[in-house]
Amino acid sequence: MENTNVQNWYLERVLFLIAGYFSLIGLFIANFFSPWGLVLNLLVGINMILFSSVGFCPMAFILTRLGIPKKCGSDR
């Protein structure tokens, strides 16, 4: 099992954290307010597939500008 040191918050880990929060918020909205909250989950899923496929994610762009390091340490 990998050591999950909280001081090693790299870009991919932060992206999964933000995606998880947005998915939970979408489920909360869909459960208590409107089924349109599931659209948020759809958008999160599309964004994760886009990031995995081509390497582009708007949130990743923002986080790299804020100084969150990439795990591999490359500047691609």
TORVEXDREN-337522 format. One record per residue: residue number from 0; residue in one letter; x, y, z of N, C-alpha, C, O in turn. Coordinates in pm, 1 decimal. Atoms other than C-alpha are relative to their C-alpha. Example, Ala and Ser with C-alpha at 12.3 -4.5 7.8 and 13.67 -1.06 7.14 Angstrom:
// residues 2
[0; 'A'; [89.0; -119.0; 0.0]; [1230.0; -450.0; 780.0]; [90.0; 120.0; 0.0]; [193.6; 118.1; 66.5]] [1; 'S'; [-82.0; -119.0; -6.0]; [1367.0; -106.0; 714.0]; [-77.0; 109.0; 73.0]; [-26.1; 219.8; 89.9]] 
***
This chain:
// residues 76
[0; 'M'; [84.5; -118.2; 0.0]; [0.0; 0.0; 0.0]; [88.3; 123.6; 0.0]; [189.2; 130.2; 70.2]] [1; 'E'; [-80.6; -120.3; 15.4]; [128.6; 342.0; -95.9]; [-13.2; 91.1; 121.6]; [-121.3; 105.6; 178.7]] [2; 'N'; [0.9; -95.1; -110.1]; [225.2; 588.5; 173.9]; [-67.9; 128.1; -46.8]; [-22.6; 190.0; -143.0]] [3; 'T'; [74.1; -119.5; 39.6]; [-23.4; 876.3; 153.1]; [34.0; 115.3; 93.1]; [-44.4; 151.4; 180.9]] [4; 'N'; [-44.7; -113.9; -77.2]; [171.4; 1161.7; 303.3]; [-77.3; 123.3; -45.7]; [-82.7; 152.3; -165.2]] [5; 'V'; [83.3; -114.5; 36.3]; [-48.4; 1471.3; 314.5]; [81.8; 117.9; -51.6]; [24.1; 213.3; -103.8]] [6; 'Q'; [-80.9; -109.5; 51.0]; [244.7; 1695.2; 224.6]; [33.5; -18.4; -146.9]; [91.4; 71.4; -208.0]] [7; 'N'; [-26.5; 26.2; 140.9]; [270.2; 1537.9; -120.7]; [-127.9; 15.5; -81.7]; [-173.1; -80.0; -144.9]] [8; 'W'; [122.3; -26.0; 75.1]; [-37.1; 1696.4; -276.8]; [37.9; 44.6; -139.8]; [59.7; 163.2; -164.2]] [9; 'Y'; [-33.9; -30.6; 137.7]; [42.4; 1677.4; -645.1]; [-127.6; 24.4; -79.8]; [-238.1; 3.7; -29.6]] [10; 'L'; [110.3; -46.3; 83.3]; [-179.9; 1791.6; -930.6]; [-111.1; -103.4; -16.6]; [-228.3; -71.2; 2.3]] [11; 'E'; [101.3; 101.6; 25.4]; [-357.7; 1464.8; -1007.1]; [-80.7; -30.6; 126.0]; [-201.3; -54.3; 118.4]] [12; 'R'; [68.6; 28.2; -126.1]; [-441.8; 1406.4; -640.8]; [-99.1; 111.2; 33.3]; [-210.5; 83.7; 77.8]] [13; 'V'; [89.0; -112.6; -25.0]; [-590.2; 1754.8; -603.5]; [-117.5; -1.5; -97.9]; [-230.3; 29.9; -60.1]] [14; 'L'; [107.7; 8.2; 98.0]; [-788.9; 1708.5; -925.5]; [-104.0; -104.1; 39.1]; [-223.9; -79.3; 26.8]] [15; 'F'; [95.0; 102.7; -43.7]; [-943.5; 1385.7; -795.8]; [-78.2; 46.5; 123.0]; [-196.3; 14.5; 136.6]] [16; 'L'; [69.7; -53.7; -116.8]; [-1027.5; 1560.2; -467.2]; [-110.1; 98.0; -42.3]; [-222.7; 90.3; 6.8]] [17; 'I'; [98.1; -97.7; 47.2]; [-1203.0; 1846.7; -647.0]; [-112.1; -70.0; -76.7]; [-229.0; -35.5; -59.5]] [18; 'A'; [102.3; 74.4; 74.7]; [-1383.6; 1604.9; -882.4]; [-91.5; -75.6; 95.0]; [-212.1; -82.3; 71.6]] [19; 'G'; [81.3; 69.9; -98.3]; [-1502.5; 1403.3; -584.0]; [-96.4; 92.8; 71.2]; [-212.7; 58.4; 92.3]] [20; 'Y'; [87.3; -98.2; -64.5]; [-1637.9; 1711.9; -411.2]; [-113.5; 42.3; -94.2]; [-229.6; 48.3; -53.5]] [21; 'F'; [102.9; -42.8; 93.4]; [-1820.2; 1826.0; -723.8]; [-100.4; -112.1; -28.1]; [-219.1; -85.2; -46.0]] [22; 'S'; [92.8; 112.0; 19.2]; [-1967.3; 1477.9; -775.0]; [-94.8; -13.2; 118.6]; [-214.6; -34.9; 100.5]] [23; 'L'; [86.2; 7.3; -118.5]; [-2095.7; 1470.3; -418.6]; [-98.7; 116.5; 6.1]; [-214.2; 98.7; 44.7]] [24; 'I'; [90.3; -115.0; 3.3]; [-2239.4; 1819.0; -453.5]; [-110.4; -23.5; -102.6]; [-226.5; 8.1; -76.6]] [25; 'G'; [100.4; 29.6; 101.5]; [-2415.0; 1710.1; -775.0]; [-101.2; -102.6; 48.1]; [-220.6; -89.7; 20.8]] [26; 'L'; [93.2; 98.6; -54.9]; [-2562.8; 1407.1; -600.7]; [-89.1; 60.6; 107.4]; [-207.6; 27.9; 115.3]] [27; 'F'; [78.2; -67.4; -103.4]; [-2675.1; 1622.1; -308.0]; [-109.5; 85.7; -63.2]; [-224.5; 82.5; -19.4]] [28; 'I'; [97.9; -84.6; 69.0]; [-2846.9; 1867.9; -541.9]; [-108.2; -85.9; -64.8]; [-226.8; -54.1; -55.9]] [29; 'A'; [97.2; 87.1; 66.8]; [-3011.0; 1585.0; -739.4]; [-92.2; -68.0; 99.9]; [-209.6; -90.2; 70.4]] [30; 'N'; [79.5; 71.4; -98.9]; [-3131.9; 1412.5; -424.0]; [-98.6; 91.3; 72.2]; [-211.4; 50.6; 100.1]] [31; 'F'; [82.2; -86.4; -83.3]; [-3272.2; 1710.6; -238.7]; [-70.2; 113.9; -74.9]; [-170.1; 166.1; -25.4]] [32; 'F'; [56.9; -117.0; 65.9]; [-3350.5; 1981.1; -496.1]; [-54.5; -29.9; -139.5]; [-174.0; -13.3; -164.3]] [33; 'S'; [41.2; 16.7; 138.7]; [-3359.4; 1890.7; -864.9]; [82.5; -110.1; -66.1]; [201.9; -122.3; -38.5]] [34; 'P'; [-78.1; 100.5; 72.1]; [-3260.2; 1599.9; -1089.8]; [103.2; 61.1; -94.2]; [191.6; -9.1; -143.4]] [35; 'W'; [-99.5; -66.4; 83.8]; [-3068.1; 1856.4; -1292.9]; [138.1; 4.7; 66.6]; [236.7; 38.9; 1.3]] [36; 'G'; [-129.1; 8.7; -67.4]; [-2793.1; 1819.1; -1032.1]; [88.2; -109.3; -56.8]; [210.4; -105.0; -42.3]] [37; 'L'; [-78.4; 107.1; 61.7]; [-2688.1; 1504.4; -1215.4]; [78.8; 48.5; -121.0]; [173.4; -17.4; -164.2]] [38; 'V'; [-77.1; -58.4; 110.3]; [-2570.6; 1725.8; -1501.4]; [140.6; 35.0; 48.2]; [236.9; 23.3; -27.6]] [39; 'L'; [-131.6; -29.2; -56.7]; [-2286.4; 1832.6; -1271.4]; [86.3; -125.7; 1.0]; [205.2; -119.3; -30.3]] [40; 'N'; [-75.3; 125.2; 2.4]; [-2183.3; 1467.8; -1237.1]; [41.3; -36.6; -142.2]; [152.0; -85.5; -164.4]] [41; 'L'; [-32.5; 26.8; 139.9]; [-2198.6; 1428.2; -1615.3]; [118.0; 85.6; -44.6]; [209.2; 35.8; -110.6]] [42; 'L'; [-109.1; -88.8; 38.7]; [-1972.5; 1730.0; -1663.4]; [132.0; -38.8; 66.4]; [237.9; -30.1; 4.2]] [43; 'V'; [-121.4; 46.3; -68.6]; [-1725.0; 1602.7; -1403.5]; [55.6; -123.4; -70.1]; [176.4; -133.8; -91.7]] [44; 'G'; [-44.2; 121.2; 69.6]; [-1713.0; 1265.0; -1578.7]; [61.1; 31.0; -135.3]; [164.4; -25.7; -171.1]] [45; 'I'; [-55.1; -38.9; 130.8]; [-1659.0; 1423.8; -1920.3]; [135.5; 66.9; 16.8]; [227.5; 42.0; -61.1]] [46; 'N'; [-127.0; -68.5; -24.7]; [-1384.1; 1643.2; -1778.4]; [109.6; -99.6; 38.1]; [224.0; -84.8; -4.9]] [47; 'M'; [-99.5; 100.1; -38.2]; [-1208.7; 1342.4; -1622.1]; [42.9; -83.9; -120.4]; [160.6; -117.3; -133.6]] [48; 'I'; [-33.6; 74.7; 121.3]; [-1225.9; 1150.0; -1950.6]; [85.8; 86.1; -92.1]; [182.2; 36.7; -150.5]] [49; 'L'; [-78.2; -91.6; 82.6]; [-1095.5; 1454.6; -2138.9]; [142.8; 11.8; 52.3]; [238.1; 7.9; -25.5]] [50; 'F'; [-133.7; -11.1; -59.1]; [-804.2; 1491.7; -1896.7]; [80.7; -128.4; -20.6]; [200.1; -123.1; -50.1]] [51; 'S'; [-70.0; 127.0; 18.2]; [-718.7; 1121.7; -1919.9]; [38.0; -23.0; -145.2]; [143.4; -80.2; -173.1]] [52; 'S'; [-22.7; 26.0; 142.6]; [-741.9; 1116.2; -2300.6]; [104.2; 92.4; -60.7]; [201.0; 46.1; -121.2]] [53; 'V'; [-86.3; -94.9; 68.7]; [-570.6; 1432.7; -2414.3]; [88.7; 81.8; 92.9]; [176.9; 154.0; 46.4]] [54; 'G'; [-85.6; -70.1; -95.0]; [-418.6; 1574.1; -2096.5]; [-39.4; 144.2; 25.7]; [35.3; 217.5; 90.6]] [55; 'F'; [44.1; -137.9; -23.8]; [-618.3; 1899.0; -2096.8]; [-115.7; 0.9; 97.6]; [-211.2; -75.5; 84.1]] [56; 'C'; [106.6; -17.4; -97.3]; [-830.6; 2005.4; -1802.9]; [5.2; 145.2; 45.9]; [110.6; 192.4; 88.5]] [57; 'P'; [-1.9; -140.2; -43.6]; [-935.5; 2362.3; -1721.4]; [42.8; 16.5; 145.5]; [115.5; 110.3; 178.3]] [58; 'M'; [-38.3; -9.6; -140.5]; [-899.0; 2297.5; -1347.5]; [150.0; -26.6; 17.3]; [214.5; 36.0; 101.5]] [59; 'A'; [-143.9; 26.6; -7.3]; [-549.7; 2152.8; -1401.3]; [79.1; 123.4; -42.9]; [183.4; 154.3; 14.7]] [60; 'F'; [-65.2; -123.6; 44.3]; [-455.1; 2469.0; -1588.4]; [1.2; 102.9; 112.5]; [103.2; 167.5; 136.7]] [61; 'I'; [9.5; -95.7; -110.5]; [-576.4; 2683.0; -1296.6]; [91.4; -41.3; 115.3]; [160.4; 42.3; 173.7]] [62; 'L'; [-80.8; 47.1; -113.4]; [-404.1; 2464.9; -1035.5]; [149.7; 10.7; -27.6]; [226.9; 39.7; 63.8]] [63; 'T'; [-142.2; -16.6; 30.1]; [-69.6; 2469.3; -1218.0]; [39.7; 146.9; 9.2]; [152.1; 178.4; 48.0]] [64; 'R'; [-27.8; -143.9; -15.0]; [-93.7; 2850.0; -1229.4]; [8.7; 39.6; 146.7]; [77.6; 135.5; 181.6]] [65; 'L'; [-5.4; -27.3; -143.8]; [-150.1; 2842.4; -852.3]; [120.6; -65.6; 67.7]; [144.8; -44.2; 186.4]] [66; 'G'; [-123.0; 57.4; -52.7]; [168.9; 2639.3; -807.9]; [-8.7; -142.3; 50.5]; [83.5; -188.2; 118.0]] [67; 'I'; [9.2; 140.6; -39.3]; [43.5; 2284.2; -747.9]; [92.1; -81.1; -91.2]; [76.0; -76.3; -213.1]] [68; 'P'; [-93.9; 73.0; 85.0]; [325.3; 2056.0; -868.7]; [-60.7; -126.4; -59.7]; [-151.8; -186.7; -2.8]] [69; 'K'; [39.1; 126.5; 60.2]; [278.5; 1764.2; -1105.3]; [77.2; -111.0; 68.6]; [187.0; -87.8; 119.2]] [70; 'K'; [-65.0; 111.3; -69.2]; [364.8; 1421.0; -964.9]; [130.6; -38.9; -68.0]; [230.9; -65.0; -1.6]] [71; 'C'; [-118.3; 45.2; 71.8]; [611.4; 1333.1; -1237.7]; [108.4; 107.4; -5.7]; [223.5; 76.1; -36.4]] [72; 'G'; [-98.8; -105.7; -3.3]; [785.2; 1670.2; -1211.7]; [35.8; 55.5; -136.5]; [124.1; 140.7; -147.0]] [73; 'S'; [-30.6; -51.0; 134.2]; [784.9; 1730.0; -1587.7]; [-84.5; 122.9; -28.8]; [-184.5; 147.9; 38.5]] [74; 'D'; [72.4; -121.6; 37.2]; [668.3; 2050.0; -1752.6]; [-67.6; -14.2; -135.1]; [-72.1; 81.5; -212.4]] [75; 'R'; [66.3; 22.5; 128.3]; [482.5; 1897.0; -2045.1]; [-130.0; 71.0; -8.2]; [-198.7; 62.4; -110.0]] 
***
